[in-house]
Amino acid sequence: MTAEYKLETKPVVPAEAEGLAKELLDGAKSKVGFVPNMYTGMAINPGLLSTYLHGYEHFRNSGNFTPPEQETVLLTISTKNGCDYCTAAHSMLAVKVSKLSEENTNAIRDGNALNDPKLNALAKFTTHMWQTRGLPTKAAAAQFKSAGFADTHILEIILAIAVKTISNYANHVNHSELDDAFSAYAVPKAA
């Protein structure tokens, strides 16, 4: 198997950023307290970073999912896309910020059932949406809705898939180095 491609363009150094890249990286630092390595790689194309940040903000602040439900969706997508960076970041956010139990966080990471039936239905349907590329079956949608969700939640999952595809794929081609803030949740390397 050939090695995965890595962009030849180096990530943007926040102190040297200009224009929209500077504005976005400065905004991230003021909001998060540091500039995640993922953002510096995406800032090579400021439009990509802008689209990600705005979509992510809408998912977080304008939707109907609770914080643990949000992390269930974001972590499920990140694991399915094989993004170790986002899997670690969303694992930390799940446990430390969104108050998703460590047990359920690990279940998502391991591809196992969650101990909360509603969260399990959410992870299962998110996986279904990912697997079918947004073409859910009537039966899967009915099962998802019977767990207490609605059509608006299906659209929010689509937003999350779009946002996570941007960050997951950008991390794949940038080979983003995991920030110290997420290192306790690093995905173990295969032997």
C-alpha positions in Angstrom: 0.0 0.0 0.0 1.3 3.4 -0.9 1.8 6.1 1.8 -1.0 8.6 2.3 -0.5 11.9 0.6 0.5 14.8 2.7 0.1 18.4 1.5 3.4 20.0 0.5 2.2 23.4 1.7 3.0 23.9 5.3 0.2 24.9 7.8 -0.3 28.6 8.4 1.8 30.0 11.3 -0.8 32.0 13.3 1.6 34.9 14.0 2.3 35.2 10.2 -1.3 34.8 9.0 -2.9 37.5 6.9 -6.3 38.5 5.8 -9.2 36.0 6.4 -6.8 33.4 7.7 -5.6 35.8 10.4 -9.1 36.8 11.3 -10.2 33.2 11.6 -7.2 32.0 13.6 -7.3 35.0 15.9 -11.0 34.3 16.5 -10.3 30.7 17.2 -7.6 31.7 19.7 -9.9 34.1 21.5 -12.7 31.5 21.6 -10.8 28.3 22.4 -7.7 29.7 24.2 -5.3 28.3 21.6 -5.2 27.7 17.8 -5.8 24.0 17.2 -3.3 22.4 14.8 -6.2 21.3 12.6 -7.1 25.0 12.0 -3.6 26.0 10.9 -3.7 23.3 8.2 -7.2 24.3 7.0 -6.1 28.0 7.0 -4.0 27.2 3.9 -7.4 27.7 2.2 -9.2 30.3 4.4 -12.5 29.6 2.7 -12.3 26.0 3.8 -11.6 27.0 7.4 -14.4 29.6 7.3 -16.9 27.1 6.0 -15.9 24.6 8.6 -16.1 27.1 11.5 -19.4 28.6 10.5 -21.0 25.2 9.9 -19.6 23.9 13.2 -21.0 26.9 15.0 -24.4 26.5 13.5 -24.4 22.8 14.4 -23.4 23.6 18.0 -25.6 26.7 18.6 -28.6 26.5 16.3 -29.7 23.0 16.5 -31.9 20.8 18.6 -29.4 18.2 19.9 -28.2 18.3 23.5 -24.5 18.6 24.0 -24.1 14.8 24.6 -26.2 14.1 21.5 -24.0 16.5 19.5 -20.8 14.7 20.6 -22.5 11.4 19.8 -23.0 12.6 16.2 -19.6 14.2 15.8 -17.6 11.4 17.3 -19.5 8.8 15.4 -18.7 10.5 12.1 -15.0 11.1 13.0 -14.5 7.4 13.9 -16.3 6.3 10.7 -14.1 8.6 8.6 -11.0 7.3 10.4 -9.8 10.7 11.6 -7.7 10.1 14.7 -7.3 13.8 15.3 -11.0 14.5 15.5 -11.7 11.2 17.3 -9.3 12.4 20.1 -10.6 16.0 20.1 -14.3 14.9 20.2 -13.6 12.3 22.9 -12.1 15.0 25.1 -15.0 17.4 24.4 -17.5 14.6 25.0 -16.2 13.7 28.4 -14.9 17.1 29.7 -17.3 19.6 28.1 -20.5 17.9 26.8 -20.8 15.4 29.7 -21.2 12.3 27.5 -20.1 9.5 29.8 -16.7 8.0 29.3 -18.4 4.6 28.9 -20.5 5.9 26.0 -17.6 7.8 24.5 -15.5 4.6 24.5 -18.5 2.6 23.0 -18.6 5.0 20.1 -14.9 4.9 19.6 -15.0 1.0 19.7 -18.1 0.7 17.5 -20.2 -0.8 20.3 -23.7 -0.1 21.5 -24.2 2.7 23.9 -25.9 2.1 27.3 -28.4 4.9 26.7 -31.1 3.8 24.2 -31.7 7.3 22.7 -28.0 7.9 22.2 -27.6 4.5 20.8 -30.4 5.1 18.3 -28.6 8.4 17.4 -25.2 6.7 16.9 -26.9 4.0 14.9 -28.8 6.4 12.6 -25.7 8.6 12.1 -23.8 5.6 11.0 -26.6 4.6 8.7 -26.5 8.1 7.2 -22.8 7.9 6.7 -22.9 4.4 5.2 -25.7 5.3 2.8 -24.2 8.6 1.8 -27.4 10.4 3.0 -29.9 8.0 1.5 -31.6 6.6 4.6 -34.1 3.8 4.3 -37.7 4.5 5.5 -37.3 1.8 8.1 -34.1 3.4 9.5 -35.7 6.8 9.6 -38.8 5.5 11.3 -36.7 3.7 13.9 -34.7 6.9 14.5 -37.8 9.0 14.9 -39.4 6.4 17.2 -36.5 7.1 19.6 -37.7 10.7 20.0 -36.0 12.4 17.1 -37.6 14.4 14.2 -36.9 15.3 10.6 -35.0 18.4 11.7 -32.5 16.1 13.5 -31.9 14.3 10.2 -31.0 17.6 8.6 -28.7 18.4 11.5 -26.9 15.1 11.0 -26.4 16.1 7.4 -24.8 19.4 8.6 -22.6 17.5 11.0 -21.5 15.0 8.3 -20.6 18.0 6.0 -18.6 19.8 8.7 -16.8 16.6 9.9 -16.0 15.6 6.3 -14.3 19.0 5.9 -12.2 18.6 9.1 -11.6 14.9 8.8 -10.4 15.0 5.2 -8.3 18.2 5.9 -6.7 16.3 8.8 -6.0 13.4 6.5 -4.1 15.4 3.9 -2.5 17.7 6.5 -1.5 14.9 8.8 -2.4 17.3 11.6 -0.4 16.8 14.8 -2.6 16.1 17.8 -2.7 19.1 20.2 -1.7 18.6 23.8 -5.2 19.4 24.9 -6.5 16.2 23.3 -3.5 13.9 23.9 -5.1 12.0 26.7 -7.7 10.8 24.2 -5.3 9.9 21.4 -6.3 6.9 19.3 -3.8 4.1 19.9 -1.6 3.3 16.9 -2.1 -0.1 15.3 0.7 -2.5 15.9 
